[in-house]
Amino acid sequence: MSWLERTELLIGKDKLAKLQTSNVLIVGLGGVGAYAAELLCRAGVGKMTIVDGDVIEATNRNRQLPALKSNEGKPKTEVLAERFMDINPALELTTHFEFLNDERINEVLDSQSFDYVVDAIDTLSPKVFLVYSSIQKGYKVVSSMGAGGKTDPLQVQIADISKSYNCRLARMLRKRLYKLGVKKGIKVIFSPEDIPKEAIRAEEGRNKKSVVGTISYMPPIFGCYIASVVIRDLLG
């Protein structure tokens, strides 16, 4: 009995075969990206590249898929690669344990022919460059906006970036992309829910000036939405 029997029952043999021959790049394996990647794996996507330069920390345990106490200090790519291969031993998986700069983004995008690019980066500059470069190379892209500071799942939306609103990360991404001549054509997952001021703490870190509080279920919900976009688009 095939482990994908239930998926085939829902979408049919031909569409399952389409997923099994699809190739998806996922950049960012935090609270959103790891869930998106796993759901793509479980849906039967046959070829994936996962990218992240982070190791698992204690503060990840409230929301991130690979974050267990026993995994602390391990690269997220390593933990997730082992997990994904255990789900689908036939998966063609490429891993990059690194934070991508502009040059490396282009190298990764040019290394294979991707059917979809998932942007789950939470730092603005590489996020902008990944989205812009993917569009320039003709790839379909779905990008996650901020899940931090949000608690209401009913406000999460899928929209073209031009239709996003009341999300600081979306606003900054729109502004930077506008300067590059891109005003629409990118699907985003966002929530217009207001973030309480008390949920934000000033804190200097790697490419960050603040930390935003998170709840266990919101980043996974964003990841679910991303996976749904990719799968439904791949299946037409």
C-alpha positions in Angstrom: 0.0 0.0 0.0 1.4 3.4 -1.0 2.0 5.9 1.7 0.4 8.5 -0.6 -2.8 6.4 -1.1 -5.0 9.0 0.6 -3.5 11.9 -1.4 -4.1 10.0 -4.6 -7.7 9.3 -3.5 -8.3 13.1 -3.2 -6.4 14.5 -6.2 -6.1 11.5 -8.6 -3.2 9.6 -10.0 -2.2 12.2 -12.7 -2.1 15.1 -10.3 -0.1 13.1 -7.7 2.3 12.3 -10.5 2.6 16.0 -11.2 3.6 16.7 -7.5 6.1 13.8 -7.6 7.9 15.4 -10.5 7.8 19.0 -9.1 10.8 20.8 -7.7 10.4 23.4 -5.0 12.9 25.7 -3.3 12.2 26.7 0.3 14.4 29.5 1.8 14.0 30.0 5.5 13.1 27.1 7.9 11.8 29.0 10.9 8.3 28.8 12.3 6.7 29.3 8.9 9.1 27.7 6.4 9.7 24.4 8.2 6.0 23.7 8.3 5.5 24.7 4.7 8.4 22.4 3.7 7.1 19.4 5.6 3.6 19.8 4.2 5.0 19.9 0.7 7.0 16.8 1.5 4.0 15.0 2.9 1.9 15.9 -0.2 4.4 14.1 -2.3 6.5 16.8 -3.9 9.3 14.8 -5.3 12.2 17.2 -5.3 13.0 19.9 -2.8 15.9 22.3 -1.9 15.8 23.7 1.7 18.0 26.6 2.8 18.7 28.0 6.3 21.8 29.0 8.2 20.3 28.8 11.7 20.8 26.2 14.4 18.0 25.3 16.8 17.7 27.4 19.9 15.6 27.0 23.1 13.5 30.1 22.1 12.4 28.2 19.0 10.5 25.6 21.0 7.3 27.6 21.3 6.6 27.5 17.6 9.1 25.8 15.3 8.7 22.2 13.9 12.3 20.8 14.4 12.7 22.6 17.8 13.1 19.9 20.6 15.4 20.2 23.5 17.3 17.2 22.2 17.9 19.1 18.9 19.3 22.3 20.3 22.5 23.4 18.6 21.9 21.3 15.5 21.4 22.9 12.1 17.7 23.2 11.1 18.6 21.9 7.6 20.2 18.7 9.2 17.2 17.9 11.5 14.6 18.6 8.8 16.5 16.6 6.1 16.5 13.5 8.3 12.8 14.0 9.1 11.8 14.6 5.4 13.7 11.5 4.2 12.0 9.5 6.9 8.6 10.7 5.5 9.6 10.1 1.9 12.8 8.0 1.3 12.4 8.6 -2.4 12.6 12.4 -2.0 15.4 14.1 -4.0 16.5 16.6 -1.3 19.2 19.3 -1.5 20.2 21.2 1.6 22.1 24.4 2.1 23.2 25.3 5.6 23.8 29.0 5.1 22.3 32.4 5.1 22.1 33.4 1.5 23.6 36.7 0.3 22.7 38.2 -3.1 25.4 36.3 -5.0 24.5 33.0 -3.4 20.7 33.6 -4.0 21.4 33.8 -7.8 23.7 30.7 -7.6 21.0 28.6 -5.9 18.3 29.9 -8.2 20.5 29.0 -11.2 21.5 25.6 -9.8 18.3 23.8 -10.8 15.0 24.5 -12.6 12.4 25.1 -9.9 8.7 24.9 -10.3 8.1 27.1 -7.3 10.0 29.3 -4.8 8.9 29.7 -1.2 10.2 32.7 0.6 10.1 32.3 4.4 13.0 34.7 5.2 12.4 37.1 8.0 15.2 39.5 7.1 14.3 42.2 4.6 17.3 42.6 2.3 17.7 38.9 1.3 13.9 38.6 1.2 13.7 41.3 -1.3 16.5 39.9 -3.4 15.1 36.4 -3.4 11.6 37.5 -4.4 12.9 39.9 -7.1 15.5 37.5 -8.5 12.9 34.7 -8.6 10.5 36.8 -10.6 13.2 37.9 -12.9 14.1 34.3 -13.7 10.4 33.5 -14.3 9.8 31.4 -11.2 6.5 31.4 -9.4 6.9 32.8 -5.8 4.9 32.8 -2.6 6.2 34.9 0.2 5.4 34.9 3.9 4.8 38.2 5.7 5.0 38.6 9.5 3.3 36.0 11.7 4.8 37.5 14.9 2.5 39.5 17.2 -0.7 37.9 15.7 -3.2 35.6 17.4 -6.3 35.5 15.2 -6.1 32.8 12.5 -9.3 34.0 10.9 -7.4 37.2 9.7 -4.7 35.3 7.8 -5.1 35.9 4.0 -3.7 34.9 0.6 -3.4 37.9 -1.7 -1.3 39.5 -4.4 1.4 41.7 -2.7 -0.4 44.8 -4.1 -3.4 43.9 -2.0 -1.6 43.4 1.3 -2.2 46.0 4.0 -1.6 46.8 7.7 1.5 44.6 7.8 4.9 46.3 8.4 6.9 43.6 6.6 4.6 43.6 3.6 4.8 47.4 3.5 8.6 47.4 3.5 8.7 44.6 0.9 6.3 46.5 -1.4 8.3 49.7 -1.1 11.6 48.0 -2.0 10.0 46.0 -4.8 8.3 49.1 -6.2 11.7 50.7 -6.6 12.8 47.7 -8.6 9.7 48.0 -10.9 7.7 45.2 -9.4 4.3 46.2 -8.2 2.3 43.0 -8.4 2.4 39.4 -9.4 3.7 37.9 -6.1 1.4 35.9 -3.8 1.8 36.7 -0.1 0.5 35.3 3.1 -0.3 38.1 5.5 -2.5 39.1 8.4 -3.7 42.7 8.9 -4.2 42.1 12.6 -2.8 44.9 14.8 0.3 43.9 16.8 0.1 45.0 20.5 2.9 47.4 21.4 3.7 45.3 24.5 4.5 42.3 22.2 7.5 44.1 20.8 10.9 44.3 22.6 13.8 46.3 21.4 16.8 43.9 21.0 19.8 44.1 18.8 20.5 40.8 17.0 21.6 39.4 13.6 19.9 41.8 11.1 17.3 42.7 13.7 16.5 45.6 16.0 13.5 44.1 17.8 11.9 40.8 18.8 8.2 40.2 18.4 6.3 37.8 20.6 4.8 34.7 18.9 2.2 32.1 19.8 2.5 28.4 18.9 -0.1 28.1 16.2 0.3 31.2 14.0 3.6 30.5 12.2 2.4 26.9 11.4 -0.9 28.4 10.0 1.1 30.7 7.7 3.1 27.6 6.6 -0.1 25.7 5.9 -1.3 28.6 3.7 2.0 28.6 1.8 1.9 24.9 1.2 -1.7 25.2 -0.1 -0.7 27.9 -2.5 2.2 25.9 -3.9 0.3 22.7 -4.2 -2.8 24.2 -5.8 -0.8 26.2 -8.3 1.3 23.2 -9.2 -1.9 21.2 -9.9 -3.4 24.0 -11.9 
